[in-house]
Amino acid sequence: MNYSTYKQLFDNILDSPNPTAPYDDETYLNYVRLNRSRMKRWDAQMVLDKKLVTQLTQISQPQHWIIISEPWCGDAAHIVPFLVKMTEQNELLTYEIQLRDTAPFLIDQYLTNGAKAIPKLIVRDSAGDDIFVWGPRAVAAQKLANDLKSSNAPKADILDALQRWYNQDKGESLCLELSTFLKEKELSKL
């Protein structure tokens, strides 16, 4: 699905009188409501790193970006808008958003430490071979989450800390990490 269809999915979930699981749980509905708001904010305010934009515009071979996500995923609300915006920088970049919990279950091939952690970005060449895989979070955000988990912080505290981190970071870590992946890919072709 494209980004427009993905955003419409949020509205469909929230407008449904009888949402399907997991959205029949008020907690998940609240996640969707929050995440829709977060994505709208990023769509209006995000700024891509200029170095990354230059790298993206210089890509000379087609790439297909597969973004695995779900409307309930808080990390995805902060990341998916940036990934989509990145693909818009070069007509050779196409993308699709796949839901983690819906067929074809591509996530099963891209587990993180045995878990179906999302969002996940799979960048493929025109032959369908993986160029690189990124996700589910920037390294600094993952370290923050790991540190809080290891100190037995309550889940709500971890989610709040990550939300603050994303708001302060403004996508800079994501841009830097993807810039590094793209640079490494270019160097490997030399």
Stockholm file with secondary structure:
# STOCKHOLM 1.0

chainA/1-190         MNYSTYKQLFDNILDSPNPTAPYDDETYLNYVRLNRSRMKRWDAQMVLDKKLVTQLTQISQPQHWIIISEPWCGDAAHIVPFLVKMTEQNELLTYEIQLRDTAPFLIDQYLTNGAKAIPKLIVRDSAGDDIFVWGPRAVAAQKLANDLKSSNAPKADILDALQRWYNQDKGESLCLELSTFLKEKELSKL
#=GR chainA/1-190 SS CCHHHHHHHHHHHHHCSSCCTTTTSHHHHHHHHHHHHHHHHHHHHCCCCHHHHHHHHTCCSCEEEEEEECTTCHHHHHHHHHHHHHHTTCTTEEEEEEETTSTTCGGGGSCBTTBCCSCEEEEEETTSCEEEEECSSCHHHHHHHHHHHHTTCCHHHHHHHHHHHHHHHTTHHHHHHHHHHHHHHHHHTC
#=GC SS_cons         CCHHHHHHHHHHHHHCSSCCTTTTSHHHHHHHHHHHHHHHHHHHHCCCCHHHHHHHHTCCSCEEEEEEECTTCHHHHHHHHHHHHHHTTCTTEEEEEEETTSTTCGGGGSCBTTBCCSCEEEEEETTSCEEEEECSSCHHHHHHHHHHHHTTCCHHHHHHHHHHHHHHHTTHHHHHHHHHHHHHHHHHTC
//
